[in-house]
Amino acid sequence: MEKAEALEFIGLKEPLTEETVLAKCTERFNYYHMLYANAPSKVIEKIQQQNLEKLNRVKHILLEDIAAKKAAFNKRFSEPAINHQTPPALAEKKQVVAWLIVHTENKKAETFPVYEGINYIGRKNKEDGANSIVLADDPFVSRTHAFIKAKRINGDLQAALYDGDGSKPSANGVFLNGKETRINQHCSLAENDTMQIGTTKLVFKIKKEDKTISGELEDVLRTGFIRTVDVKRI
């Protein structure tokens, strides 16, 4: 069975989470089991038994797909191993590898550092001490709305933007470069990509040895605004 057929059978659309799949499977199981228990004939009973068996296959297909995507994402952007012989102060010090620059109509221009590793974006600081990019003045931003994973591989920066806190998508979605469709779980980030978190638009700039953050900010302010997706009607 293909994933598209599984989604159609259970009545779900992407993006998916384990919670939504399990909840929908439980709902469908109760429904088909009720029809099976009250079947007026052997033919109807057999049909509902087949539906229950198919539902079980659908559940495994979708949960395995979610697990595979998480594993692939974590493998690609896993945290670099820490040498335990390194002094703790040095081990904890991470390098700034990029910047997020607020470039939104009627909003103050702000700059936020992006560190190698995980960088959370939301309405509140993370309590575990992780790097947090706080957008406190945007009512459409979730507590933990998104996060960026960044790492250098052979000198090149690889960064990905993830919708949600890692367990579930954000309420209002994450949008890239003015596209109307929210990102599906995660996407790669490139120089000058503009992400929309709530109604706030931020430009992604990779840190360069020959350019200061002031220079990057000046460049961004000279560019036009990317269109704003109306999250109130999405």
C-alpha positions as CSV (number, residue, x, y, z in Angstrom):
1,M,0.0,0.0,0.0
2,E,1.3,3.4,-0.9
3,K,1.4,6.3,1.5
4,A,-1.1,8.3,-0.6
5,E,-3.6,5.5,-0.4
6,A,-3.1,5.2,3.4
7,L,-3.7,8.9,3.9
8,E,-6.9,8.8,1.7
9,F,-8.2,5.7,3.6
10,I,-7.8,7.3,7.0
11,G,-8.8,10.8,5.9
12,L,-5.7,12.7,6.9
13,K,-3.4,15.2,5.1
14,E,0.2,16.2,5.7
15,P,1.9,17.5,7.9
16,L,1.4,14.5,10.2
17,T,2.3,13.8,13.8
18,E,2.2,10.6,15.8
19,E,-0.6,12.1,17.9
20,T,-2.9,12.9,14.9
21,V,-2.3,9.4,13.4
22,L,-3.0,7.6,16.6
23,A,-6.0,9.6,17.4
24,K,-7.5,9.1,13.9
25,C,-6.7,5.4,14.0
26,T,-8.5,5.0,17.4
27,E,-11.5,6.9,16.0
28,R,-11.7,4.7,12.9
29,F,-11.0,1.5,14.8
30,N,-14.0,2.2,17.1
31,Y,-16.2,3.0,14.1
32,Y,-15.3,-0.1,12.1
33,H,-15.5,-2.3,15.2
34,M,-19.0,-1.1,15.9
35,L,-20.0,-1.9,12.3
36,Y,-18.4,-5.3,12.6
37,A,-20.1,-6.1,15.9
38,N,-23.5,-5.0,14.5
39,A,-23.1,-6.4,11.0
40,P,-26.5,-7.7,9.6
41,S,-24.9,-10.3,7.5
42,K,-21.7,-12.3,7.0
43,V,-20.9,-10.2,3.9
44,I,-21.0,-6.9,5.8
45,E,-19.1,-8.5,8.7
46,K,-16.3,-9.6,6.3
47,I,-16.1,-6.1,4.8
48,Q,-15.6,-4.5,8.2
49,Q,-13.1,-7.1,9.2
50,Q,-11.1,-6.2,6.1
51,N,-11.4,-2.5,7.0
52,L,-10.0,-3.3,10.4
53,E,-7.1,-5.2,8.9
54,K,-6.4,-2.4,6.4
55,L,-6.5,0.2,9.2
56,N,-3.8,-1.7,11.0
57,R,-1.6,-1.6,7.9
58,V,-2.3,2.1,7.4
59,K,-1.3,2.8,11.0
60,H,2.1,1.0,10.6
61,I,2.8,2.7,7.2
62,L,2.2,6.2,8.5
63,L,4.0,5.8,11.8
64,E,7.0,4.2,10.1
65,D,7.0,7.2,7.6
66,I,7.0,9.7,10.5
67,A,9.8,7.8,12.3
68,A,11.9,7.6,9.2
69,K,11.6,11.3,8.5
70,K,12.6,12.1,12.1
71,A,15.6,9.7,11.9
72,A,16.8,11.1,8.6
73,F,16.4,14.7,9.9
74,N,18.2,14.0,13.1
75,K,21.0,12.1,11.4
76,R,21.6,15.0,8.9
77,F,21.5,17.7,11.6
78,S,22.7,15.8,14.7
79,E,24.7,17.7,17.3
80,P,28.5,17.4,16.9
81,A,30.0,15.0,19.5
82,I,31.6,16.7,22.4
83,N,35.1,15.6,23.4
84,H,34.7,15.0,27.1
85,Q,38.4,16.0,27.7
86,T,37.5,19.5,26.6
87,P,37.0,21.9,29.5
88,P,33.2,22.4,30.1
89,A,33.3,26.1,29.4
90,L,34.8,25.5,26.0
91,A,32.5,22.6,25.2
92,E,29.4,24.7,25.9
93,K,30.6,27.7,23.8
94,K,29.0,27.5,20.4
95,Q,29.9,29.5,17.3
96,V,27.5,32.0,15.6
97,V,27.0,30.6,12.1
98,A,24.2,32.8,10.8
99,W,21.8,35.6,11.6
100,L,18.1,36.1,11.5
101,I,17.1,39.7,10.6
102,V,13.6,40.9,11.2
103,H,12.4,42.6,7.9
104,T,8.7,43.2,8.3
105,E,6.4,46.1,7.5
106,N,5.8,48.3,10.6
107,K,8.2,46.3,12.7
108,K,11.5,47.4,14.2
109,A,14.5,45.8,12.5
110,E,16.2,43.3,14.9
111,T,19.0,40.8,14.5
112,F,19.3,37.5,16.2
113,P,22.3,35.2,16.2
114,V,21.9,31.6,15.0
115,Y,24.4,29.1,16.6
116,E,25.6,25.8,15.5
117,G,23.1,23.3,16.9
118,I,19.5,23.9,17.8
119,N,18.0,27.4,17.9
120,Y,14.4,27.7,19.0
121,I,12.0,30.5,17.8
122,G,8.9,31.4,19.8
123,R,7.1,33.7,22.1
124,K,9.1,32.6,25.2
125,N,12.6,31.6,26.1
126,K,13.3,27.9,26.4
127,E,13.8,26.9,30.0
128,D,16.6,24.4,29.3
129,G,19.1,27.1,28.4
130,A,19.0,26.4,24.7
131,N,19.4,29.4,22.3
132,S,16.1,31.1,22.0
133,I,15.0,33.7,19.4
134,V,12.1,35.4,21.1
135,L,9.3,37.2,19.2
136,A,7.3,38.4,22.2
137,D,5.2,41.1,20.4
138,D,3.6,38.8,17.8
139,P,0.3,37.3,19.1
140,F,0.3,34.7,16.2
141,V,3.6,33.1,17.5
142,S,3.4,30.0,19.6
143,R,5.4,29.5,22.8
144,T,7.8,27.3,20.8
145,H,6.8,28.0,17.2
146,A,9.8,26.6,15.2
147,F,13.4,25.7,15.5
148,I,16.5,25.8,13.3
149,K,19.2,23.1,13.3
150,A,22.5,24.3,11.9
151,K,25.9,22.6,11.5
152,R,29.0,22.9,9.3
153,I,30.0,20.0,7.1
154,N,33.3,20.3,5.3
155,G,33.2,24.0,5.9
156,D,29.7,24.5,4.4
157,L,26.8,25.5,6.6
158,Q,23.7,23.2,6.4
159,A,20.6,24.6,8.1
160,A,17.1,23.4,8.3
161,L,13.9,25.1,9.5
162,Y,11.5,22.9,11.4
163,D,7.8,23.7,12.1
164,G,6.8,23.2,15.7
165,D,8.6,22.2,18.8
166,G,9.8,18.7,17.6
167,S,6.7,16.9,18.8
168,K,3.9,18.7,17.0
169,P,3.5,21.5,14.3
170,S,2.8,25.1,15.3
171,A,-0.7,26.4,15.4
172,N,-0.3,29.0,12.7
173,G,2.4,27.3,10.6
174,V,5.8,28.4,9.2
175,F,6.0,29.9,5.7
176,L,9.0,30.4,3.4
177,N,9.6,33.2,0.8
178,G,6.0,34.3,0.7
179,K,4.5,31.0,-0.4
180,E,0.9,30.4,0.7
181,T,1.5,26.8,1.7
182,R,3.1,26.2,5.2
183,I,6.3,24.1,5.2
184,N,5.8,20.4,5.5
185,Q,7.5,19.5,8.8
186,H,10.9,21.0,7.8
187,C,12.9,22.5,4.9
188,S,16.4,23.5,4.1
189,L,17.5,27.1,4.5
190,A,19.6,29.0,2.1
191,E,21.1,32.5,2.0
192,N,18.5,35.3,1.9
193,D,15.5,32.9,2.5
194,T,12.7,34.7,4.3
195,M,10.7,32.8,6.9
196,Q,7.4,33.9,8.3
197,I,6.8,33.0,11.9
198,G,3.3,34.3,12.9
199,T,3.2,37.6,11.1
200,T,6.9,38.3,11.6
201,K,9.3,37.9,8.6
202,L,13.0,37.1,9.2
203,V,15.7,36.9,6.6
204,F,18.3,34.2,7.0
205,K,21.9,35.4,6.5
206,I,24.9,33.1,6.7
207,K,27.8,34.6,8.7
208,K,30.7,35.6,6.6
209,E,34.3,36.4,7.6
210,D,34.5,39.6,5.6
211,K,31.1,41.1,6.6
212,T,29.7,42.3,9.9
213,I,26.2,42.0,11.1
214,S,25.8,45.8,10.5
215,G,26.7,45.2,6.8
216,E,24.2,42.4,6.6
217,L,21.5,44.5,8.2
218,E,22.1,47.4,5.7
219,D,21.8,45.0,2.8
220,V,18.5,43.6,4.1
221,L,17.1,47.0,4.7
222,R,17.8,48.0,1.1
223,T,15.7,45.1,-0.2
224,G,11.9,45.0,-0.6
225,F,9.5,43.1,1.7
226,I,8.5,39.6,0.9
227,R,4.7,39.3,0.7
228,T,3.0,38.4,4.1
229,V,0.9,35.3,4.2
230,D,-2.4,36.0,6.0
231,V,-2.2,33.4,8.8
232,K,-5.6,34.4,10.1
233,R,-7.3,32.7,7.2
234,I,-5.0,29.7,6.7
